[in-house]
Amino acid sequence: MKMVVEHQVKGYEEFTKLAESLEGSGQTIHVFFTGGKEQQTGLSWCSYCVKAEPVVYECLKYSDEESFFIHVDVGDREFWKDSNCPFRKDPRTHLVYLPTLLRWKSPQRLDGEQCSVDKLVEMLFVDEV
């Protein structure tokens, strides 16, 4: 049985290296950007990310079985809030909100609270370009 191949990465360099290595596969790549997890709680410092994470993982079952899912920990709040944060500057990610769920190299994306709406998340995973 084929399944979505899941990856967990931390930081910009780890993310770009993985995304670039998967690009040539011809398979769909979904990327979920969230704030880093705090050591004491194991939860993201971003409350919207905490709310969205179970929804996104539940809806992952709707994704194409031959696709990739990358969960990106963008780092701590201070790093994210910096206007020079590479995730904000990179035209491929152009992040403005956390969480963000997007289809790599596609205009399809959900930002912020949209990532907690199961129907929207399901549509992003199901809808083929």
C-alpha positions in Angstrom: 0.0 0.0 0.0 1.4 3.4 -1.0 1.2 6.3 1.4 2.0 9.9 1.6 5.7 10.3 2.4 6.0 12.6 5.5 9.0 14.6 6.4 9.7 16.8 9.5 12.3 19.5 9.1 13.6 22.4 11.2 14.7 25.7 9.8 15.1 27.3 6.5 18.2 25.5 5.2 16.9 22.0 6.1 13.6 22.9 4.4 15.0 24.3 1.1 17.4 21.4 0.8 14.6 18.8 1.1 12.2 20.7 -1.1 14.7 21.1 -3.9 15.6 17.4 -3.6 12.0 16.3 -4.0 11.1 18.7 -6.8 12.4 16.4 -9.5 10.1 13.5 -8.4 7.1 14.8 -10.4 5.0 14.2 -7.3 2.8 16.7 -5.5 4.5 18.3 -2.5 2.5 19.9 0.3 4.3 22.0 2.9 2.9 22.9 6.3 4.8 25.7 8.1 4.3 26.1 11.8 6.0 27.9 14.7 8.6 25.9 16.6 7.6 23.7 19.6 8.4 24.8 23.1 10.4 22.4 25.1 8.3 22.6 28.3 5.0 21.9 26.6 5.8 20.2 23.3 3.4 22.6 21.7 4.1 25.4 19.2 4.4 28.9 20.5 1.9 29.8 17.8 -1.7 29.1 19.1 -3.1 28.9 15.6 -0.5 26.3 14.7 -1.6 24.2 17.8 -5.2 24.4 16.6 -4.4 23.6 13.0 -2.0 20.7 13.4 -4.5 18.0 14.2 -6.8 19.2 11.4 -4.0 19.1 8.8 -2.8 15.6 10.0 -6.4 14.3 10.0 -7.0 15.6 6.4 -3.7 14.2 5.1 -5.6 11.0 4.4 -7.2 12.8 1.4 -3.9 13.6 -0.2 -2.6 11.7 -3.2 -1.0 8.5 -2.0 2.1 9.3 -4.2 2.8 12.7 -2.7 5.1 14.3 -0.2 4.1 16.2 3.0 6.8 18.4 4.6 6.1 19.8 8.1 8.4 22.7 8.6 9.3 24.1 12.0 10.1 27.7 11.2 11.8 28.3 14.5 11.2 30.4 17.6 8.9 33.4 17.8 11.8 35.9 17.7 13.2 34.4 14.5 9.8 34.3 12.8 9.0 37.9 13.8 12.2 39.3 12.3 11.3 41.0 9.0 14.5 39.5 7.5 13.3 36.0 8.3 14.2 33.9 5.2 10.8 32.2 5.1 9.3 35.7 4.7 11.9 36.8 2.1 11.9 33.7 -0.2 9.6 34.2 -3.2 8.8 30.5 -3.2 7.4 30.5 0.3 6.5 34.2 0.8 5.1 33.5 4.3 3.1 36.2 6.0 1.1 34.0 8.4 1.6 31.0 10.6 0.4 28.4 10.1 0.5 28.1 6.3 -0.3 25.0 4.3 0.6 25.2 0.6 1.1 23.1 -2.5 4.7 23.7 -3.5 5.2 25.5 -6.8 1.5 26.3 -7.0 -0.8 29.2 -6.0 -2.9 27.0 -3.7 -2.4 27.8 -0.1 -4.2 28.3 3.2 -3.0 30.9 5.7 -3.6 31.3 9.4 -7.0 30.2 10.7 -7.9 28.7 7.3 -5.6 25.8 8.2 -8.0 24.9 11.0 -11.0 24.5 8.7 -11.2 20.9 7.8 -13.1 21.4 4.6 -10.6 23.9 3.3 -7.6 21.7 4.2 -9.3 18.6 2.6 -9.9 20.6 -0.6 -6.3 21.7 -0.8 -5.2 18.0 -0.5 -7.8 16.6 -2.9 -7.9 19.2 -5.6 -5.5 18.3 -8.4 -4.1 21.1 -10.5 
